């Protein structure tokens, strides 16, 4: 069940977030809901990783529409089809 939520956010941030949502074909409500879900999920199931792995987070930038499953599939196909 959807519930209305009223937030107070700086206008400039709202405008930027709306532009981001529009550019990605999503609604601002959907973005906020996804973010809140991710926060709650992290609290329920925190990811356990070593400090070395934590240091690597964010160090690799991928293209916006990067599909790792497609690339992984082609690499594995090339590797095992020989």
Buried (B, 14 or more C-beta within 10 A) or exposed (E): EEEEEEEEEEEEEEEEBEEEBEEEEEEBEEBBBEEEEEEEEEEEEEEEEEEEEEEEEEEEEEEEEEEEEEEEEEEEEEEEEE
